[in-house]
Amino acid sequence: MAKNAIQKIAMNAAENIPYDKLVLSQKNVRRIKDGLSIEQLAEDIGRRKLIQSLNVRPILDGEGEETGTFEVPAGGRRYLALGILIKQKRLAKNEPIPCVVNRRQETSAEEDSLAENLRRADLHPLDQFRAFKALSDQGLDPDEIGARFFVSPATVRQRLRLASVSPKLLELYEKDEIRLEQIMAFSISDDHARQEQVWERISGSHTQEPYYIRRLLTETTVRADDRRAIYVGAEAYEAAGGVILRDLFEQDSGGWFQDAALLEQLVFDRLKVDAEAIRAEGWKWVEAAISFPYGHTSGLRRIYAEAQELSAEEIERYDALKAEYDKLDADYAAAEDADQAIEAKLHQLGAELDAIDDRPQSHDPAQKTIAGVFVTLAANGKLQVDAGFVRSEDEPLTETGDGDEREEGDAEGETRSNGDDDGHGVVVNGKPVDDSSGDDGEDDGIKPLPDRLVFDLTAQRTLALRNALAGDVDIAFLAALHAFLLQIFYRFAPDTCLEISLKSGSFSQVDGLAETSWAKEIAERHEAWDRDLPDEADGLWDFLLGLDEASRKALFAHCVSLALNAVVEPWNRRPRALEHADVLGRSLQFDMVDAGWTPTVEFLGRLTKARILQAVREARGADSAQLIDHMKKDMMAREAARLLEGSNWLPEPLRLDVDEVADDAVDALAGEMPDEAALDSDAAELPAFLADDADPSSGEPVTDGDETDHLQAAE
């Protein structure tokens, strides 16, 4: 039996039909503008000609005969674009247009129009990336490619960057195993091996977000807004062979300097040049570094620059300008209407006066020969020059009597408890007293008093002075302030009879401490007082007598504050001192949150994962902690910092001690239980978990083994 013949498909014939024989069909289903505009399509056709035929149908007369005119149900946008070229006289109105003529009309015009639009598939993004790459390889720059395809040059550069990602990762993208956002993140680096290494690291984890990919690819780089990068500059870094990674898809603040070691070397090279230039100004020494630890100037005397004295002519000119300014200002204030000319003149005179007031300051050349300069980088990348520091070994030597000499122990506050001769003699009223054998004879005139008698007499005087000082609060306050200032601002100055020792820790081992707002405020306040105090200790007492009460108190508070030490040190147990720090904090109504402390990523990164989760749990609850408990530590720290932002959470060492009620509870749990009657009478005022003997978290009764949980709750 013969097989039935398969009906062969016959294609609609293609014809060239003059444009003026074509009309747009009203059966075209596209009604809303979308995608490339008609004008842009016309430009594209004008450049590369028509690359897709129109789909047309003959228009029939009443008897079913063709009229020679054709309607266009599919390809209407191309038809309209050709019309624009004709209006621009770039195309003849009877130009033959390639058309596919549907004479059989086995389907409706609406169906053909719909099929043309729905059956068309857009390019896969990867095909577009590769196509742009091919055009770039042919010699077209991004501007030209963008002009031809009506996209911005920035978009072309982005597509070219995506095409440069590791072929292995692009293959995974083609298989939908990597998202486009991830490919965009990988494009930040040109190192294919590093890209593949990062993907291998994260492919099996839960964290594959683009920001995490960017972080891993840039973890060994330096951000362009880092002070080192700003100081060196992108141009100098690239000239030295450095590469800057740029993110074409996200705001990157200038990118990342890829070679951190090269950048550091460039920083040191430039710092060396800048330091040598500063030393050439006459300083004895210059010490330069990217940053110095907090307290690096502790123990160094500071000398300050002073403005150059005005000459007689400059003083005369200043007085004339001031008089003219004051008169003009008074006249202007009395005038009813504003006068721009007078305002401009006042502005000019004010600028001239400011220029004189703000004239450059300079150090005494003689002082420079014993002083030095610290050169470092400010947070904004500018060179920060702190000049005028004198080291103890460079201090000028002064000739003094033996009685003015002090051993190092005395300078640090150590004193002798008796008047025995130790090789330096006895000092009375600043004058040395020679040793005596105790001989009462007066053969050769009056001999010095015996040491023991001198000691007894001066002990009596000391007690009498103590008693008198106790009766004058103002002078006692002034004497203590005087002693503090000698130790803080005048190195090893022995000019006080008060045996008061003030110690101030520098905590230089804590990284970044100098950059905190608290350190900066303390330094600014200290420098302001240092500038006001007299240069020599001899004039300090008279200076304090001349200060008003408010200034004395402010200066006293500054000195006392420098002695405060609430640092917990494993080798130096000071429980009572730390308890007093809490008392002091409560009296000041002090809180580290109000002071500006926040849990940073760097801080959280120093904790264990369990501690990080505990912090989030305390601040935001168990649900928030569960959101990050699967993450690796570095990612967990970053997300925890975001979750803790604004929560007012503090780690235990920064929290104030418990209040009085909680203190009583702690004492009770430690064994100092009050009697039952007292406990019952106070039960209404105690927290529920103490009054009811119940665990606050579980609601279960507390057994003897739960004392630790009680203590944590009280804290």
MORAFEN-V946526 format. One record per residue. N is the residue number from 1. RES is the residue in three letters. SS is DSSP state (@ for helix, = for strand, . for the rest). D_FIRST is the distance of its C-alpha to the first C-alpha in Angstrom with 2 decimals. Layout:
n & res & ss & d_first
N & RES & SS & D_FIRST
N & RES & SS & D_FIRST
This chain:
n & res & ss & d_first
1 & MET & . & 0.00
2 & ALA & . & 3.80
3 & LYS & . & 6.51
4 & ASN & . & 9.26
5 & ALA & . & 12.21
6 & ILE & . & 15.27
7 & GLN & . & 18.26
8 & LYS & . & 20.98
9 & ILE & . & 24.48
10 & ALA & . & 27.15
11 & MET & . & 30.67
12 & ASN & . & 33.72
13 & ALA & . & 35.75
14 & ALA & = & 39.11
15 & GLU & = & 42.13
16 & ASN & = & 45.86
17 & ILE & = & 47.64
18 & PRO & = & 51.46
19 & TYR & @ & 52.95
20 & ASP & @ & 54.90
21 & LYS & @ & 51.65
22 & LEU & = & 50.60
23 & VAL & = & 51.77
24 & LEU & = & 51.39
25 & SER & . & 49.13
26 & GLN & . & 50.72
27 & LYS & . & 47.40
28 & ASN & . & 47.75
29 & VAL & . & 47.88
30 & ARG & . & 50.46
31 & ARG & . & 53.85
32 & ILE & . & 55.94
33 & LYS & . & 57.18
34 & ASP & . & 56.01
35 & GLY & . & 55.99
36 & LEU & . & 57.10
37 & SER & . & 59.23
38 & ILE & @ & 58.29
39 & GLU & @ & 61.30
40 & GLN & @ & 60.24
41 & LEU & @ & 56.69
42 & ALA & @ & 58.27
43 & GLU & @ & 60.32
44 & ASP & @ & 57.26
45 & ILE & @ & 55.37
46 & GLY & @ & 58.52
47 & ARG & @ & 58.59
48 & ARG & @ & 54.97
49 & LYS & . & 53.49
50 & LEU & . & 50.43
51 & ILE & . & 47.79
52 & GLN & . & 45.42
53 & SER & . & 44.26
54 & LEU & = & 44.91
55 & ASN & = & 42.14
56 & VAL & = & 42.94
57 & ARG & = & 41.82
58 & PRO & = & 43.11
59 & ILE & = & 45.69
60 & LEU & = & 44.91
61 & ASP & . & 47.50
62 & GLY & . & 47.68
63 & GLU & . & 45.24
64 & GLY & . & 42.60
65 & GLU & . & 43.52
66 & GLU & = & 44.22
67 & THR & = & 47.94
68 & GLY & = & 47.87
69 & THR & = & 48.85
70 & PHE & = & 46.67
71 & GLU & = & 47.14
72 & VAL & = & 46.74
73 & PRO & = & 45.30
74 & ALA & = & 44.53
75 & GLY & . & 47.09
76 & GLY & @ & 50.16
77 & ARG & @ & 52.46
78 & ARG & @ & 51.58
79 & TYR & @ & 52.20
80 & LEU & @ & 55.63
81 & ALA & @ & 56.50
82 & LEU & @ & 55.84
83 & GLY & @ & 58.15
84 & ILE & @ & 60.90
85 & LEU & @ & 60.63
86 & ILE & @ & 61.03
87 & LYS & @ & 64.10
88 & GLN & . & 65.50
89 & LYS & . & 64.96
90 & ARG & . & 62.93
91 & LEU & . & 59.80
92 & ALA & . & 59.59
93 & LYS & . & 58.54
94 & ASN & . & 56.01
95 & GLU & . & 54.62
96 & PRO & = & 50.82
97 & ILE & = & 49.10
98 & PRO & = & 45.63
99 & CYS & = & 43.41
100 & VAL & = & 39.77
101 & VAL & = & 39.24
102 & ASN & . & 36.99
103 & ARG & . & 36.37
104 & ARG & . & 33.23
105 & GLN & . & 35.25
106 & GLU & . & 32.29
107 & THR & . & 34.80
108 & SER & . & 38.47
109 & ALA & @ & 41.31
110 & GLU & @ & 42.69
111 & GLU & @ & 39.46
112 & ASP & @ & 39.34
113 & SER & @ & 43.00
114 & LEU & @ & 42.57
115 & ALA & @ & 39.57
116 & GLU & @ & 41.51
117 & ASN & @ & 44.36
118 & LEU & @ & 42.57
119 & ARG & . & 39.96
120 & ARG & . & 42.78
121 & ALA & . & 44.01
122 & ASP & . & 47.56
123 & LEU & . & 48.35
124 & HIS & . & 49.10
125 & PRO & @ & 52.91
126 & LEU & @ & 52.60
127 & ASP & @ & 50.57
128 & GLN & @ & 53.36
129 & PHE & @ & 56.03
130 & ARG & @ & 54.38
131 & ALA & @ & 53.86
132 & PHE & @ & 57.55
133 & LYS & @ & 58.40
134 & ALA & @ & 56.42
135 & LEU & @ & 58.34
136 & SER & @ & 61.57
137 & ASP & @ & 60.79
138 & GLN & . & 60.28
139 & GLY & . & 63.88
140 & LEU & . & 63.74
141 & ASP & . & 66.41
142 & PRO & @ & 65.90
143 & ASP & @ & 67.65
144 & GLU & @ & 65.33
145 & ILE & @ & 62.18
146 & GLY & @ & 63.48
147 & ALA & @ & 64.23
148 & ARG & @ & 60.75
149 & PHE & @ & 58.99
150 & PHE & . & 61.66
151 & VAL & . & 62.71
152 & SER & . & 66.17
153 & PRO & @ & 67.20
154 & ALA & @ & 67.95
155 & THR & @ & 64.34
156 & VAL & @ & 63.19
157 & ARG & @ & 65.62
158 & GLN & @ & 64.31
159 & ARG & @ & 60.71
160 & LEU & @ & 61.88
161 & ARG & @ & 63.83
162 & LEU & @ & 60.80
163 & ALA & @ & 58.78
164 & SER & . & 61.54
165 & VAL & . & 61.11
166 & SER & . & 60.05
167 & PRO & @ & 56.41
168 & LYS & @ & 56.01
169 & LEU & @ & 57.02
170 & LEU & @ & 54.89
171 & GLU & @ & 51.87
172 & LEU & @ & 52.78
173 & TYR & @ & 53.15
174 & GLU & @ & 49.70
175 & LYS & . & 48.40
176 & ASP & . & 50.53
177 & GLU & . & 52.78
178 & ILE & . & 55.83
179 & ARG & . & 56.79
180 & LEU & @ & 57.79
181 & GLU & @ & 61.35
182 & GLN & @ & 61.61
183 & ILE & @ & 60.46
184 & MET & @ & 63.12
185 & ALA & @ & 65.71
186 & PHE & @ & 64.72
187 & SER & . & 65.12
188 & ILE & . & 68.89
189 & SER & . & 69.10
190 & ASP & . & 67.89
191 & ASP & . & 68.06
192 & HIS & @ & 64.49
193 & ALA & @ & 65.79
194 & ARG & @ & 67.96
195 & GLN & @ & 65.13
196 & GLU & @ & 62.93
197 & GLN & @ & 65.89
198 & VAL & @ & 66.50
199 & TRP & @ & 62.86
200 & GLU & @ & 62.91
201 & ARG & @ & 66.06
202 & ILE & @ & 64.80
203 & SER & . & 61.07
204 & GLY & . & 61.77
205 & SER & . & 64.49
206 & HIS & . & 64.62
207 & THR & . & 66.49
208 & GLN & . & 64.25
209 & GLU & . & 65.69
210 & PRO & @ & 66.17
211 & TYR & @ & 69.98
212 & TYR & @ & 70.04
213 & ILE & @ & 67.99
214 & ARG & @ & 70.45
215 & ARG & @ & 73.34
216 & LEU & @ & 72.08
217 & LEU & @ & 71.41
218 & THR & . & 74.93
219 & GLU & . & 76.94
220 & THR & . & 78.71
221 & THR & . & 79.36
222 & VAL & = & 82.19
223 & ARG & = & 81.63
224 & ALA & . & 82.81
225 & ASP & . & 85.17
226 & ASP & . & 86.91
227 & ARG & @ & 90.53
228 & ARG & @ & 90.03
229 & ALA & @ & 87.18
230 & ILE & @ & 89.16
231 & TYR & @ & 92.24
232 & VAL & @ & 90.49
233 & GLY & . & 88.15
234 & ALA & @ & 84.53
235 & GLU & @ & 85.55
236 & ALA & @ & 87.83
237 & TYR & @ & 85.34
238 & GLU & @ & 82.49
239 & ALA & @ & 84.90
240 & ALA & . & 85.61
241 & GLY & . & 81.94
242 & GLY & . & 81.06
243 & VAL & . & 77.73
244 & ILE & = & 77.46
245 & LEU & = & 74.36
246 & ARG & . & 73.32
247 & ASP & . & 71.07
248 & LEU & . & 69.31
249 & PHE & . & 67.94
250 & GLU & . & 71.04
251 & GLN & . & 74.75
252 & ASP & . & 76.15
253 & SER & . & 79.82
254 & GLY & . & 79.73
255 & GLY & . & 77.44
256 & TRP & = & 78.37
257 & PHE & = & 80.38
258 & GLN & . & 78.24
259 & ASP & . & 80.94
260 & ALA & @ & 83.58
261 & ALA & @ & 85.67
262 & LEU & @ & 85.92
263 & LEU & @ & 86.89
264 & GLU & @ & 89.62
265 & GLN & @ & 91.01
266 & LEU & @ & 91.11
267 & VAL & @ & 92.91
268 & PHE & @ & 95.52
269 & ASP & @ & 96.01
270 & ARG & @ & 96.65
271 & LEU & @ & 98.83
272 & LYS & @ & 100.92
273 & VAL & @ & 101.52
274 & ASP & @ & 102.37
275 & ALA & @ & 104.65
276 & GLU & @ & 106.52
277 & ALA & @ & 107.04
278 & ILE & @ & 108.49
279 & ARG & @ & 110.73
280 & ALA & . & 112.06
281 & GLU & . & 113.60
282 & GLY & . & 116.23
283 & TRP & . & 114.86
284 & LYS & . & 115.79
285 & TRP & = & 112.29
286 & VAL & = & 108.81
287 & GLU & = & 106.18
288 & ALA & = & 102.59
289 & ALA & . & 99.47
290 & ILE & . & 96.26
291 & SER & . & 97.85
292 & PHE & . & 100.89
293 & PRO & . & 101.21
294 & TYR & . & 103.00
295 & GLY & . & 106.77
296 & HIS & . & 106.89
297 & THR & . & 110.02
298 & SER & . & 111.82
299 & GLY & . & 115.37
300 & LEU & . & 115.50
301 & ARG & = & 118.01
302 & ARG & = & 116.65
303 & ILE & . & 118.41
304 & TYR & . & 117.18
305 & ALA & . & 117.10
306 & GLU & = & 119.56
307 & ALA & = & 119.56
308 & GLN & . & 121.94
309 & GLU & . & 125.24
310 & LEU & . & 125.60
311 & SER & . & 128.20
312 & ALA & @ & 130.96
313 & GLU & @ & 129.18
314 & GLU & @ & 125.89
315 & ILE & @ & 127.70
316 & GLU & @ & 129.39
317 & ARG & @ & 126.10
318 & TYR & @ & 124.45
319 & ASP & @ & 127.30
320 & ALA & @ & 127.13
321 & LEU & @ & 123.39
322 & LYS & @ & 123.78
323 & ALA & @ & 126.60
324 & GLU & @ & 124.64
325 & TYR & @ & 121.57
326 & ASP & @ & 123.57
327 & LYS & @ & 125.38
328 & LEU & @ & 122.22
329 & ASP & @ & 120.43
330 & ALA & @ & 123.29
331 & ASP & @ & 123.41
332 & TYR & @ & 119.67
333 & ALA & @ & 119.85
334 & ALA & @ & 122.56
335 & ALA & . & 120.70
336 & GLU & . & 118.95
337 & ASP & . & 116.03
338 & ALA & . & 113.75
339 & ASP & . & 114.36
340 & GLN & @ & 111.60
341 & ALA & @ & 114.10
342 & ILE & @ & 116.22
343 & GLU & @ & 113.17
344 & ALA & @ & 112.13
345 & LYS & @ & 115.66
346 & LEU & @ & 115.77
347 & HIS & @ & 112.48
348 & GLN & @ & 113.86
349 & LEU & @ & 117.11
350 & GLY & @ & 115.28
351 & ALA & @ & 113.08
352 & GLU & @ & 116.19
353 & LEU & @ & 117.90
354 & ASP & @ & 114.83
355 & ALA & @ & 114.69
356 & ILE & @ & 118.28
357 & ASP & @ & 117.76
358 & ASP & . & 114.59
359 & ARG & . & 116.03
360 & PRO & . & 114.67
361 & GLN & = & 116.05
362 & SER & = & 116.95
363 & HIS & . & 118.35
364 & ASP & . & 121.77
365 & PRO & @ & 121.39
366 & ALA & @ & 123.85
367 & GLN & @ & 121.69
368 & LYS & @ & 118.60
369 & THR & . & 120.22
370 & ILE & . & 120.08
371 & ALA & . & 116.91
372 & GLY & = & 113.21
373 & VAL & = & 109.90
374 & PHE & = & 106.65
375 & VAL & = & 103.62
376 & THR & = & 100.26
377 & LEU & = & 97.17
378 & ALA & . & 97.09
379 & ALA & . & 93.97
380 & ASN & . & 93.22
381 & GLY & . & 93.28
382 & LYS & . & 96.67
383 & LEU & = & 99.47
384 & GLN & = & 101.88
385 & VAL & = & 105.40
386 & ASP & = & 107.93
387 & ALA & = & 111.23
388 & GLY & = & 114.73
389 & PHE & = & 114.48
390 & VAL & = & 117.38
391 & ARG & . & 116.98
392 & SER & @ & 119.87
393 & GLU & @ & 120.67
394 & ASP & @ & 121.00
395 & GLU & . & 123.44
396 & PRO & . & 126.84
397 & LEU & . & 129.48
398 & THR & . & 132.49
399 & GLU & . & 135.87
400 & THR & . & 136.75
401 & GLY & . & 139.32
402 & ASP & @ & 138.52
403 & GLY & @ & 138.49
404 & ASP & @ & 135.54
405 & GLU & . & 133.37
406 & ARG & . & 130.85
407 & GLU & . & 128.83
408 & GLU & @ & 125.11
409 & GLY & @ & 125.24
410 & ASP & @ & 127.62
411 & ALA & @ & 125.36
412 & GLU & . & 122.58
413 & GLY & . & 124.77
414 & GLU & . & 126.40
415 & THR & . & 130.14
416 & ARG & . & 133.14
417 & SER & . & 134.79
418 & ASN & . & 138.35
419 & GLY & . & 140.85
420 & ASP & . & 141.20
421 & ASP & . & 141.42
422 & ASP & . & 138.11
423 & GLY & . & 139.25
424 & HIS & . & 138.77
425 & GLY & . & 141.80
426 & VAL & = & 142.15
427 & VAL & = & 141.22
428 & VAL & = & 143.24
429 & ASN & . & 142.56
430 & GLY & . & 140.67
431 & LYS & = & 143.56
432 & PRO & = & 143.76
433 & VAL & = & 146.44
434 & ASP & . & 147.82
435 & ASP & . & 148.05
436 & SER & . & 151.39
437 & SER & . & 153.02
438 & GLY & . & 154.45
439 & ASP & . & 158.02
440 & ASP & . & 160.06
441 & GLY & . & 162.59
442 & GLU & . & 163.33
443 & ASP & . & 165.25
444 & ASP & . & 163.35
445 & GLY & . & 162.56
446 & ILE & . & 159.99
447 & LYS & . & 157.01
448 & PRO & . & 153.48
449 & LEU & . & 152.82
450 & PRO & . & 151.36
451 & ASP & @ & 147.59
452 & ARG & @ & 147.75
453 & LEU & @ & 149.95
454 & VAL & @ & 147.69
455 & PHE & @ & 144.71
456 & ASP & @ & 146.55
457 & LEU & @ & 147.65
458 & THR & @ & 144.28
459 & ALA & @ & 142.65
460 & GLN & @ & 145.00
461 & ARG & @ & 144.14
462 & THR & @ & 140.42
463 & LEU & @ & 140.71
464 & ALA & @ & 142.82
465 & LEU & @ & 140.26
466 & ARG & @ & 137.45
467 & ASN & @ & 139.38
468 & ALA & @ & 140.03
469 & LEU & @ & 136.43
470 & ALA & @ & 135.23
471 & GLY & . & 137.30
472 & ASP & . & 135.71
473 & VAL & @ & 131.99
474 & ASP & @ & 131.50
475 & ILE & @ & 133.12
476 & ALA & @ & 131.31
477 & PHE & @ & 128.01
478 & LEU & @ & 129.03
479 & ALA & @ & 130.09
480 & ALA & @ & 126.77
481 & LEU & @ & 124.86
482 & HIS & @ & 127.07
483 & ALA & @ & 126.29
484 & PHE & @ & 122.55
485 & LEU & @ & 122.57
486 & LEU & @ & 124.52
487 & GLN & @ & 121.86
488 & ILE & @ & 118.84
489 & PHE & @ & 119.96
490 & TYR & . & 122.84
491 & ARG & . & 121.92
492 & PHE & . & 124.47
493 & ALA & . & 127.10
494 & PRO & . & 129.82
495 & ASP & . & 131.68
496 & THR & . & 131.56
497 & CYS & . & 133.62
498 & LEU & . & 130.80
499 & GLU & . & 129.06
500 & ILE & . & 125.68
501 & SER & . & 122.57
502 & LEU & . & 119.37
503 & LYS & . & 116.20
504 & SER & . & 112.96
505 & GLY & . & 109.76
506 & SER & . & 107.45
507 & PHE & . & 104.18
508 & SER & . & 103.05
509 & GLN & . & 100.43
510 & VAL & . & 98.27
511 & ASP & . & 95.67
512 & GLY & . & 95.39
513 & LEU & @ & 98.50
514 & ALA & @ & 100.19
515 & GLU & @ & 97.35
516 & THR & . & 97.75
517 & SER & @ & 99.41
518 & TRP & @ & 102.21
519 & ALA & @ & 103.14
520 & LYS & @ & 103.22
521 & GLU & @ & 105.46
522 & ILE & @ & 107.85
523 & ALA & @ & 108.04
524 & GLU & @ & 108.73
525 & ARG & @ & 111.43
526 & HIS & @ & 113.01
527 & GLU & @ & 113.13
528 & ALA & @ & 114.68
529 & TRP & @ & 117.51
530 & ASP & @ & 117.91
531 & ARG & @ & 118.54
532 & ASP & @ & 121.20
533 & LEU & . & 123.13
534 & PRO & . & 126.04
535 & ASP & . & 125.42
536 & GLU & . & 128.05
537 & ALA & @ & 128.59
538 & ASP & @ & 132.28
539 & GLY & @ & 131.50
540 & LEU & @ & 129.04
541 & TRP & @ & 131.58
542 & ASP & @ & 133.04
543 & PHE & @ & 129.53
544 & LEU & @ & 128.67
545 & LEU & @ & 131.94
546 & GLY & @ & 130.98
547 & LEU & . & 127.53
548 & ASP & . & 127.00
549 & GLU & @ & 126.09
550 & ALA & @ & 122.45
551 & SER & @ & 121.91
552 & ARG & @ & 123.61
553 & LYS & @ & 121.39
554 & ALA & @ & 118.23
555 & LEU & @ & 119.34
556 & PHE & @ & 120.25
557 & ALA & @ & 116.85
558 & HIS & @ & 115.14
559 & CYS & @ & 117.19
560 & VAL & @ & 116.65
561 & SER & @ & 112.91
562 & LEU & @ & 112.67
563 & ALA & @ & 114.10
564 & LEU & . & 111.49
565 & ASN & . & 109.26
566 & ALA & . & 106.70
567 & VAL & . & 104.52
568 & VAL & . & 103.42
569 & GLU & = & 104.05
570 & PRO & . & 103.26
571 & TRP & . & 106.39
572 & ASN & = & 108.69
573 & ARG & . & 108.65
574 & ARG & . & 110.37
575 & PRO & @ & 109.32
576 & ARG & @ & 112.32
577 & ALA & @ & 111.91
578 & LEU & @ & 108.25
579 & GLU & @ & 109.19
580 & HIS & @ & 111.70
581 & ALA & @ & 108.97
582 & ASP & @ & 107.14
583 & VAL & @ & 110.38
584 & LEU & @ & 110.91
585 & GLY & @ & 107.35
586 & ARG & @ & 107.81
587 & SER & @ & 111.12
588 & LEU & . & 109.41
589 & GLN & . & 106.50
590 & PHE & . & 104.38
591 & ASP & . & 100.62
592 & MET & . & 98.35
593 & VAL & . & 95.65
594 & ASP & . & 98.18
595 & ALA & . & 99.29
596 & GLY & . & 95.78
597 & TRP & . & 94.25
598 & THR & . & 90.48
599 & PRO & . & 88.16
600 & THR & . & 86.57
601 & VAL & @ & 83.56
602 & GLU & @ & 86.00
603 & PHE & @ & 88.04
604 & LEU & @ & 85.06
605 & GLY & @ & 83.67
606 & ARG & . & 86.83
607 & LEU & . & 86.10
608 & THR & . & 83.90
609 & LYS & @ & 80.62
610 & ALA & @ & 82.20
611 & ARG & @ & 85.09
612 & ILE & @ & 82.82
613 & LEU & @ & 80.90
614 & GLN & @ & 84.21
615 & ALA & @ & 85.45
616 & VAL & @ & 82.38
617 & ARG & @ & 82.58
618 & GLU & @ & 86.25
619 & ALA & @ & 85.74
620 & ARG & @ & 82.38
621 & GLY & . & 81.46
622 & ALA & @ & 79.05
623 & ASP & @ & 75.93
624 & SER & @ & 76.75
625 & ALA & @ & 77.44
626 & GLN & @ & 74.04
627 & LEU & @ & 72.39
628 & ILE & @ & 73.66
629 & ASP & . & 74.14
630 & HIS & . & 70.92
631 & MET & . & 71.92
632 & LYS & . & 73.47
633 & LYS & @ & 77.19
634 & ASP & @ & 77.36
635 & MET & @ & 74.77
636 & MET & @ & 76.44
637 & ALA & @ & 79.79
638 & ARG & @ & 78.42
639 & GLU & @ & 76.78
640 & ALA & @ & 79.85
641 & ALA & @ & 82.09
642 & ARG & @ & 79.98
643 & LEU & @ & 80.12
644 & LEU & @ & 83.86
645 & GLU & . & 84.69
646 & GLY & . & 87.08
647 & SER & . & 87.31
648 & ASN & . & 90.97
649 & TRP & . & 90.08
650 & LEU & . & 92.57
651 & PRO & . & 92.58
652 & GLU & @ & 95.31
653 & PRO & @ & 97.83
654 & LEU & @ & 97.85
655 & ARG & . & 98.38
656 & LEU & . & 101.90
657 & ASP & . & 103.29
658 & VAL & . & 102.90
659 & ASP & . & 105.24
660 & GLU & @ & 108.20
661 & VAL & @ & 106.34
662 & ALA & @ & 103.77
663 & ASP & @ & 106.62
664 & ASP & @ & 108.21
665 & ALA & @ & 104.90
666 & VAL & @ & 104.58
667 & ASP & @ & 108.16
668 & ALA & @ & 107.47
669 & LEU & @ & 104.44
670 & ALA & . & 106.50
671 & GLY & . & 108.97
672 & GLU & . & 111.48
673 & MET & . & 110.61
674 & PRO & . & 112.85
675 & ASP & . & 114.35
676 & GLU & @ & 112.30
677 & ALA & @ & 114.43
678 & ALA & @ & 113.97
679 & LEU & @ & 110.24
680 & ASP & @ & 109.96
681 & SER & @ & 112.07
682 & ASP & . & 109.96
683 & ALA & @ & 106.59
684 & ALA & @ & 105.88
685 & GLU & @ & 106.32
686 & LEU & . & 104.19
687 & PRO & . & 100.46
688 & ALA & @ & 98.40
689 & PHE & @ & 97.15
690 & LEU & @ & 100.78
691 & ALA & @ & 102.26
692 & ASP & . & 99.61
693 & ASP & . & 99.06
694 & ALA & = & 95.32
695 & ASP & . & 92.78
696 & PRO & . & 91.84
697 & SER & . & 88.27
698 & SER & . & 87.42
699 & GLY & . & 89.93
700 & GLU & . & 90.83
701 & PRO & = & 94.46
702 & VAL & . & 95.71
703 & THR & . & 96.89
704 & ASP & @ & 99.34
705 & GLY & @ & 96.55
706 & ASP & @ & 95.47
707 & GLU & @ & 98.50
708 & THR & @ & 96.53
709 & ASP & @ & 94.13
710 & HIS & @ & 97.14
711 & LEU & @ & 98.60
712 & GLN & @ & 95.44
713 & ALA & @ & 95.28
714 & ALA & @ & 98.89
715 & GLU & . & 98.29
